[in-house]
Amino acid sequence: MITITTIINFFQKNRALQHLLFWFAFFILDFPKDSIKHNQEFTFIGTTVMSLCHMIPQILTSYFLAYYVIPKFLLKKKYVKTIILFLLGSYLLAAFNRFLVVHVGEILVRKGFFTQEPILEILSDWKKLLFYYIPSMYLITLIFLSVKYFMDYKKVTEKGLVLEKEKTKSELETLKAQLNPHFLFNTLNNIYTLSLENSPKTATSIGMLSEILDHVLYRCNGKFVTLSSEIQLMKNYIELEKLRYDDRLQISFITEIENDIEIPPLILLSLVENAFKHGAGEDSGSPKINIYISNDDDGFLFKISNSVSKGYQSKSKENIGLTNIRKQLNLIYQKKYSLEIDYSNYNFTVILNINES
């Protein structure tokens, strides 16, 4: 079934039809004016012929400026040539307009004896060309140029949005690809350590890793995932890490969630992973990790802090995990988020605030 949307899309994709539609619409709208003007002199057919005699030079003028003078000279800042072509083109096209009216239109529609201006007189009568024919030609030309550049601007804008969307999607996929192997490498190292010790926890850790990989590989393909699924992912990850640290690792995981929102996948997990790698992993004592998540009308808050050893040296530059997280947040939220990083009292703290309202 053909719908209005289908017809519109068809015309939008066919430039030739767009131009035909424009000139047909102009002819229909302009015809009543000519009909009133020639009502006593010409028949309907005669008026149509005279209208076409005026319209043909108008079409030529529009395309001459739109596709030759403006792009090849004016936009390239060849101003002298632009002025010369504009003046010469206007004069010749106006003369051609007068020639069509006198030597084509009038011959076809006039009856009886009548005199005609010779071509030399048409070319020399610059006042008639300047004050009558040129204004009538450039009135429609200005409308044509306005419509053309509006449509071109719209297409460029739409193309820019599509390219920006594709660029963002590509960058997000690249960032995710950088995060996922990073996480997988650390987890496999943990399992490898357990296997070397012939630990009975090896099988359990492989089962947990399987659940995590199922989430990462098959449930994180979209731009967003549910907060509840990310929380469950973090809990599985923490349980996997607990197998390596035993009882010396102290974990606090508090959530205050009013509604299940959508967030970018793997960002929270990456922050948790970062706390283990640069905090608990380097703390030979009793590492502590505190996680707090809240979501209400004021926005989303994720706070994670981890203890570090006394010999820990704060680095001025962010590690690759935090840098990638910040890039991903910039792509998705732009200025509607904050990511604060603090190191004090042997605690490394990361606070993520997201507020889209």
C-alpha atoms as one frame of an Amber mdcrd trajectory, in Angstrom:
protein
   0.000   0.000   0.000   1.369   3.404  -1.039   1.325   5.914   1.818   2.066
   9.630   1.979   5.367   8.838   3.739   6.361   6.548   0.863   5.618   9.281
  -1.679   7.585  11.871   0.317  10.579   9.534   0.662  10.438   8.816  -3.080
  10.558  12.527  -3.935  13.341  13.153  -1.384  15.551  10.562  -3.056  14.878
  11.757  -6.625  16.443  15.168  -7.341  15.012  15.396 -10.859  11.475  14.964
  -9.557  12.110  17.594  -6.893  13.076  20.118  -9.576  10.116  19.195 -11.792
   7.757  19.548  -8.850   9.186  22.978  -7.977   8.776  24.370 -11.486   5.341
  22.808 -11.915   4.208  24.390  -8.653   5.643  27.736  -9.727   3.837  27.558
 -13.071   0.504  26.714 -11.394   0.866  29.557  -8.881   2.094  32.079 -11.444
  -0.421  31.231 -14.165  -3.400  33.146 -12.642  -1.337  36.354 -12.765  -0.629
  35.875 -16.476  -4.233  34.842 -17.073  -5.515  38.122 -15.649  -2.844  40.089
 -17.501  -3.679  38.550 -20.924  -7.362  37.909 -20.309  -8.602  40.232 -23.029
  -5.810  39.470 -25.477  -5.116  35.724 -25.494  -7.004  32.467 -25.043  -6.107
  29.913 -22.362  -3.658  28.220 -24.738  -2.191  31.559 -25.710  -1.681  32.554
 -22.092   0.017  29.206 -21.429   2.417  29.758 -24.344   3.306  33.277 -23.174
   3.808  32.037 -19.609   6.229  29.390 -20.856   8.103  32.015 -22.866   8.743
  33.869 -19.629   9.360  30.739 -17.567  12.095  29.192 -19.739  14.567  32.110
 -19.209  13.688  32.107 -15.507  14.662  28.439 -15.300  17.895  29.071 -17.208
  18.757  32.018 -14.963  18.176  29.961 -11.814  20.417  27.100 -12.909  23.029
  29.428 -14.377  23.486  31.082 -10.976  22.911  28.056  -8.733  25.149  25.585
 -10.526  27.700  27.705 -12.348  28.290  31.263 -11.123  27.893  30.710  -7.378
  29.807  27.405  -6.894  32.545  27.961  -9.505  33.258  31.655  -8.954  31.505
  33.292  -5.987  32.278  30.555  -3.434  35.859  30.424  -4.709  36.153  34.174
  -4.081  36.611  35.074  -7.751  34.571  38.217  -7.290  35.521  40.090 -10.484
  34.577  37.141 -12.693  31.400  36.672 -10.650  30.294  40.258 -11.284  31.145
  40.065 -15.002  29.278  36.768 -15.464  26.326  38.021 -13.431  25.930  41.218
 -15.451  26.581  39.614 -18.829  24.377  36.614 -18.051  21.536  38.809 -16.819
  21.655  40.936 -19.975  21.747  37.981 -22.389  19.058  36.001 -20.576  16.789
  39.049 -20.385  17.294  39.587 -24.127  16.555  35.909 -24.716  13.376  36.298
 -22.675  12.275  39.217 -24.832  13.209  37.279 -27.980  11.012  34.320 -26.963
   8.068  36.588 -26.236   8.339  38.543 -29.522   9.584  35.962 -32.023   8.066
  32.757 -30.604   5.159  33.510 -28.309   3.528  36.292 -30.296   3.889  34.403
 -33.595   2.084  31.418 -32.078  -0.742  33.251 -30.330  -1.330  36.591 -32.065
  -3.812  36.858 -34.910  -3.833  39.345 -37.730  -1.109  41.740 -38.750   1.354
  43.019 -36.107   4.858  44.409 -36.100   7.796  42.776 -34.318  10.942  44.225
 -32.857  14.074  43.158 -34.699  16.746  41.330 -32.713  19.091  44.325 -32.810
  16.414  46.542 -31.265  15.784  43.955 -28.541  19.490  43.885 -27.676  19.771
  47.687 -27.619  16.637  48.407 -25.585  18.473  48.031 -22.268  15.883  49.994
 -20.264  13.116  47.481 -21.018  15.468  44.610 -20.257  16.689  46.185 -17.026
  13.392  47.396 -15.556  10.966  44.750 -16.808  12.594  41.449 -17.738  15.491
  41.209 -15.278  13.339  41.831 -12.139  10.767  39.230 -13.242  13.556  36.689
 -13.871  15.347  37.225 -10.577  12.237  37.147  -8.418  11.752  33.425  -9.056
  15.520  32.870  -9.155  15.833  34.140  -5.586  13.014  31.805  -4.511  14.724
  28.895  -6.306  18.076  29.634  -4.668  16.458  29.928  -1.232  14.712  26.568
  -1.598  17.821  24.911  -3.045  20.184  26.037  -0.297  17.634  25.250   2.380
  17.334  21.694   1.035  21.115  21.402   0.689  21.601  22.650   4.235  19.012
  20.175   5.494  20.741  17.305   3.695  24.154  18.337   5.012  22.740  18.595
   8.529  21.053  15.204   8.300  24.196  13.653   6.851  26.242  15.233   9.631
  23.914  13.790  12.251  24.153  10.341  10.683  27.950  10.552  10.512  28.132
  11.805  14.093  25.878   8.976  15.224  28.001   6.420  13.387  31.179   7.996
  14.763  29.812   7.880  18.310  28.688   4.285  17.863  32.100   3.320  16.493
  33.924   5.050  19.330  31.691   3.439  21.945  32.319   0.008  20.438  36.052
   0.713  20.419  35.985   1.764  24.053  33.968  -1.299  25.024  36.424  -3.476
  23.109  39.250  -1.929  25.125  37.460  -2.513  28.422  36.289  -6.080  27.880
  39.705  -7.709  27.190  41.143  -5.708  30.099  38.549  -7.208  32.437  38.890
 -10.691  30.948  42.676 -10.663  31.278  42.527  -9.885  35.007  39.833 -12.485
  35.690  41.638 -15.255  33.809  44.779 -14.455  35.776  42.790 -15.015  38.986
  41.496 -18.375  37.766  44.973 -19.345  36.591  46.355 -18.668  40.069  43.647
 -20.849  41.643  44.330 -23.655  39.182  48.040 -23.615  40.008  47.100 -24.100
  43.656  44.714 -26.953  42.712  42.048 -25.032  44.602  38.585 -26.625  44.774
  37.227 -23.132  44.090  38.474 -23.267  40.496  35.280 -24.867  39.133  33.103
 -22.326  40.977  35.151 -19.443  39.641  34.828 -20.765  36.062  31.037 -20.956
  36.496  30.919 -17.348  37.708  33.119 -16.225  34.847  30.744 -17.968  32.435
  27.825 -15.921  33.789  29.825 -12.709  33.517  30.894 -13.453  29.930  27.291
 -14.255  28.999  26.312 -10.788  30.183  29.248  -9.025  28.549  29.060 -10.810
  25.189  25.314 -11.113  24.671  23.567  -8.513  26.824  25.797  -5.468  26.342
  25.382  -4.973  22.598  23.074  -1.979  22.978  23.891   1.559  24.018  22.246
   1.027  27.411  21.478  -1.790  29.833  19.336  -1.849  32.950  20.900  -0.770
  36.230  19.687  -3.973  37.924  21.581  -6.143  35.425  24.753  -4.128  35.968
  24.402  -4.464  39.730  24.060  -8.233  39.380  27.111  -8.267  37.106  29.154
  -6.400  39.723  28.031  -8.770  42.461  29.103 -11.773  40.372  32.445 -10.129
  39.720  32.957  -9.376  43.412  32.117 -12.961  44.348  34.723 -14.111  41.837
  37.322 -11.798  43.361  36.483 -12.987  46.882  37.696 -16.468  45.918  41.195
 -15.036  45.560  41.256 -12.787  48.612  39.502 -15.057  51.147  38.511 -13.385
  54.377  41.042 -10.573  54.340  38.992  -8.626  51.786  36.273  -6.406  53.272
  33.427  -5.449  50.948  30.540  -3.076  51.584  27.871  -2.936  48.856  24.902
  -0.635  49.534  22.164   0.243  47.053  19.241   2.676  47.348  17.353   2.346
  44.065  13.933   3.925  43.575  13.541   2.878  39.930  15.459   0.732  37.472
  17.038   3.135  34.991  19.184   2.477  31.923  22.915   3.166  31.984  25.833
   2.524  29.588  27.084  -1.061  29.901  30.279  -2.033  31.730  31.099   1.417
  33.097  30.292   0.539  36.710  31.979  -2.841  36.380  35.100  -1.107  35.065
  35.181   1.141  38.126  34.845  -1.884  40.393  37.555  -3.698  38.461  39.767
  -0.616  38.782  39.310  -0.637  42.581  40.450  -4.256  42.740  43.390  -3.854
  40.386  44.856  -0.630  41.781  43.555  -0.932  45.326  42.973  -4.376  46.749
  45.448  -5.952  44.351  48.262  -3.771  45.661  47.240  -3.829  49.337  48.958
  -6.697  51.110  47.061  -6.062  54.351  43.273  -6.105  54.667  41.955  -4.254
  51.646  38.601  -2.506  51.911  36.209  -1.639  49.110  33.050   0.364  49.706
  30.388   0.688  47.021  27.331   2.914  47.233  24.684   3.254  44.505  21.610
   5.462  44.621  19.064   6.575  42.107  16.202   8.998  42.736  14.626  12.127
  41.295  17.864  14.052  41.883  19.856  11.737  39.623  22.125   8.726  39.675
  25.095   8.383  42.049  27.796   5.737  42.072  30.554   5.972  44.653  33.351
   3.502  45.123  36.357   3.790  47.416  39.198   1.393  48.039  42.005   1.365
  50.549  45.594   1.527  49.367  48.808   0.633  51.080  50.878   3.289  52.851
  53.511   3.075  50.158  50.991   3.906  47.430  51.954   6.828  45.230  49.125
   8.835  43.680  49.613   9.189  39.920  48.898  12.491  38.186  47.613  10.727
  35.092  44.556   8.492  34.974  45.027   4.845  34.087  43.609   3.571  30.786
  40.442   2.230  32.419  39.406   5.597  33.890  40.409   7.435  30.715  38.204
   5.161  28.603  35.302   5.541  31.031  35.539   9.315  30.834  35.574   9.200
  27.015  32.515   6.966  26.941  30.635   9.212  29.361  31.537  12.263  27.260
  30.097  10.630  24.155  26.828   9.671  25.818  26.121  12.356  28.426  28.319
  15.266  27.275  28.021  17.790  30.143  25.255  16.023  32.063  27.597  14.029
  34.271  30.557  14.448  36.603  33.358  12.006  37.395  35.389  12.957  40.463
  38.556  11.182  41.526  40.101  11.739  44.951  43.000  10.288  46.902  43.284
  11.061  50.592  43.907   9.200  53.882  45.077   6.116  52.011  41.753   5.863
  50.211  41.177   6.141  46.481  37.622   7.341  45.721  35.709   7.668  42.461
  32.312   9.408  42.400  30.091   9.314  39.315  27.046  11.572  39.112  24.613
  11.448  36.194  21.792  13.947  35.896  19.883  14.064  32.585  17.056  16.296
  33.787
